[in-house]
Amino acid sequence: MHMFQNLKLVVTTFLLTNVNADGITKDFIKKFNTYNEVCRGMGFKDGTCQASEKSIIAFHARTSKGLHNLASNAVVVFGRVTLNVGSAYDGTTGKFTAPRDGIYSFTWTGVTAAGSWFNTVIVHNNNLIAYNIADGNAGSRTMSSGSATAIIKMKKGDKVWIRPKGREARAGYADWCSFSGFQLF
């Protein structure tokens, strides 16, 4: 309810500051006649201004086992899916498919044991976008981890996935590597 009250204040402020000399608001009123229509236009449920479940795209997944000797072009499969609102992430293939056009945010974390490495990249339709390094070979006696985030403009049907970078990679532990994402707008 608090969010709905804030939206009322924003809309009222907008209307009051966008009145022309004749007291008629600009074409904002023509597009949205009631607060519920404003909410629907923003992807919210009627009356509450809460996001509707079908307007949300978000996922989080972790590796379900240790990954060893992955080839540089393999897809890293994060098979333990803990959240998949919108069903856009496939835990069997490791790929996210955009259900609609938009800007998406992705974050992934790689963890490896001492003496190993798990350098990865995020791939958008076969294009390398960003890199992540977890290098346990740098003289460390402990595990190494790395995290990265990428913001990607996608069209409906575009795919994003994580793959190893360079020589054969090893993620030492189940559940410690993760991949998540959501649609910003």
N, C-alpha and C positions, 0 to 999 in steps of 0.2 A: 504494500500500500504506500509505503514511503516513496518508492520510485515513481508511482503514479502521481503523487502529489508534486514531486519535483518536476515531472513532465508537464503537469498543468501550469506550474510557475514558468517554465521555459516557454511553453506555447503562448501563455498570456503575455509575457514580456515581449516575445517576438511580434505578436499581433499589435501590441501597443506602440512598439517602436517602428513598425512598418505600415503605418497609416498614412495615406496621402492627404493632401489639403482638403479633400471633400469628406474625410472621415471614412473612406472605404479602404479596407485593407487590400494589399496587393494580391496577386493570384494565389496566395497561400490558402485563403478561405475557399476558393473555388476547388482546390485539390483535396482539402481535408475539412469537412464540415463539422465533425465532432471529434472529441478526444479519442474515442474508440477507433475511428478511421485513421487517426494519426498513429495510434499504436499498431494497427494492422499494417500500415504503410512502412513501419519500422520493423515488422516481423514479430510483433508481440501478440499475445492473446487479448481478446476483447475484455475491457473493464479492469484488468489488473495490470496491464503493461508489464507482464512477465513474459520472458522469451518462450515461445512455443517450442516444444521438443523437436518438431520437424524443421524449425529454422536453424537449429544448432548443428554444427559439424565439429566434432571433437573426438580424439582418440588418444589412448595411451597403451603401449605394449612393451613387454620386456622379453628378453631372450628366455627361452624355456629350457635351454641346456647350454653347456659350454660349446663354443664353436672353434674348431681346429682346422688349420690348413685350408682356409677359404681362398679360392682363386680370386684374382684381382677384379674379375668381372662378375662375380657371384652376387646375388641379392642376399643381404643379411635379413633373415627372417626373425622377426620379433614375434614369436608364436604364442606368448602368454598375454592375451589381450585383456586388459583390465577395464577399459572404457572404449566404447565404439558408438557414440551417439551419431546417428546418420549413416552408419554402416559403410563408411568410405574406406576403412582400412581392412585389408585382407590378411589375416594372421597365417594363412597357408602359403601365400606368395611373398609376403613382406612388402607389398605395394599399396600405396594410398592412391585412390582414384577420385579426382575432384567431381562431386556430384553436380556442381554448378560453377559458373564463372565467379572469380573472386580473388582476394588477396588472402593467402594462407601463411601461418607461422608454424614452423617445424623446429623441434629441438631434439637432439639425440646425444646420448652419452655412451661412450665405450670404456670398458674396463678390461685390463689385462694383468696377468701375473708378472712378477719380476722375471726378466729374461725373455719376455715376449713383447709383442706389440700388436696394436689393433687400430691402425690408421684407417679412417673411413672418409667417404664423401657422400654428399646428398646429391641425387641425380633427379633431374626433371626432364622427362621425355628424352633420355639419353644424353642430356647436357649436364656436365659437372657444374654444380652451383657453389658449394662451400666444402671446406675440409675440417677434419677433426683428428687430433693426434692423441693417442694413449700409448706412450713409448716406455715400456718397462726395460728396454735395453740400455738406457742412459746411465748405467751404473747403479741403479736403484736396487735395493734388496726387498722392496715392497711392491705392492700392486701399483699400477699407474692408471689414471683415468683422464678423460678429456670430454668436454661437452661443447656443443656448438648450436647456434640457432641460425635459421635462414628464413627470410620472408620472400615468398614467391608468388608472382601473379600467375594464375592458372585459368585455363578455359575448361569448361565441362569436358570430362573424359581424359584430361591430362593426368599423367602418373608421376609419382614421386616415390623414391626408395633410397635406401642406404646400401652402399657397397664398399668393400675394402679398397684401399688405395695402395697401389704398388705390389710388392711381393706378397707371398702367402701370409695371411693374418690369423691371429688367434685371440678370441675373447675367452678368457679363462673360466668364467663362472656364469652359471644360470642365474637369471633374475637381476644381474647387476648392470646389464646394458639395457638401455631403453630408447624408445622412439615415440614421440608424441607430436600432435599437431591440432590446429583448430583454424577455422575460418575467421579472419579478422572482420572482413566485410566483403 
